């Protein structure tokens, strides 16, 4: 059943559920502080535990893709959310550092399980022409949830850091309930007419198109994560209060919400992917360029809006293209592999950002980010055209090659 705006009701329910889950998406930022204050960990030990959490999220995403294709979307989302909530409650109730460390690693292993099946659910239920808009709406819902999460964290965190993890677990369980009630029951994967085996045996790692798209996605994810990881540091380097990052993020979220009606305009949704990527990366480049020149809070607001709009355009089309590359029953694993770009970016962004600021200040950081986006205005359209060309070739190969061999047959 479809809602009035064209999105299936179960997709809208999933997006609402992810927004609810994000209301509690604040505990991770306080993990290191909790380990030091409540469990007596040294700064080095707390950093190692946080790093272990980060590394655990990489296999988590891959496992989420495989489970979603083999076990089912709804089951994997619910299981991932429940496992994450239990690990968060374990951190909150841990009697000592050793138990807290184990629970933190379990959190990492569960942290990304629900991402690939969530994205694959959208790809399954929404026609290709509407997927970019659906992914943009998901991004907006998560951003709104993150903004509200900051307010909740400020209130609860003044009382107890452990209770941050309890509240986060509660929102995750609420999300699991919504998903369990709203999403359609999982069905057994269909069999290929040629191989009489599940289509999901196709390996995303053998699809050169996906690997090239993922490489480009890593550049996009890296410049996006620089905004998250080093923005407060860059503000402090130009004499501003690092806490102003909260206001900047609020402007970013407001831009996403206000832009949604315009992005649903038929003239914009019908634009070719290449055009949207060029516009998106140009807006991001303009935003980063503005950051390189700005030294006061008011002058940062317009660049923030430009960056946020460009980021939303590029992200929605990126996930839509990946979903088109995947065989019907392997979409979750394809999206999981593409999602590794964010894991890599999460590890690299703090290192790259702090190094660039240390070399020559925030101007170099944001100037380099603007330059990377400018390069992507040329590279990304070329990649999209090559992917489309390869897809046309695969359409011919489809009738003569077994499913598992199709992805080596086309040279990118």
Secondary structure, 3 states (H helix, E strand, C coil): CECCCCCEHHHHHHHHHHHHHHCCCCHHHHHHHHHHHHHCCCHHHHHHHHHHHHHHHHHHHHHHHHHHHHHCHHHHHHHHHHHHHHHHHHHHHCCCHHHHHHHHHHHHHHHCHHHHHHHHHHHHHCCHHHHHHHHHHHHHHHHHHHHHHHHHHHHHHCCCHHHHHHHHHHHHHHHHHHHHHHCCCCCCCCECCCCCCEHHHCCHHHCHHHHHHHHHHHHHHHHHHHHHHHHHHHHHHCCCCHHHHHHHHHHHHHHHHHHHHHHCCHHHHCCCHHHHHHHHHHHHHHHHHHHHHCCCHHHHHHHHHHHHHHHHHHHHHHHHHHHHHCCHHHHHHHHHHHHHHHHHHHHHHHHHHHHHHHHHCHHHHHHHHHHHHHHHHHHHHHHHHHHHHHHHHHHHHCCCCCHHHHHHCCCC
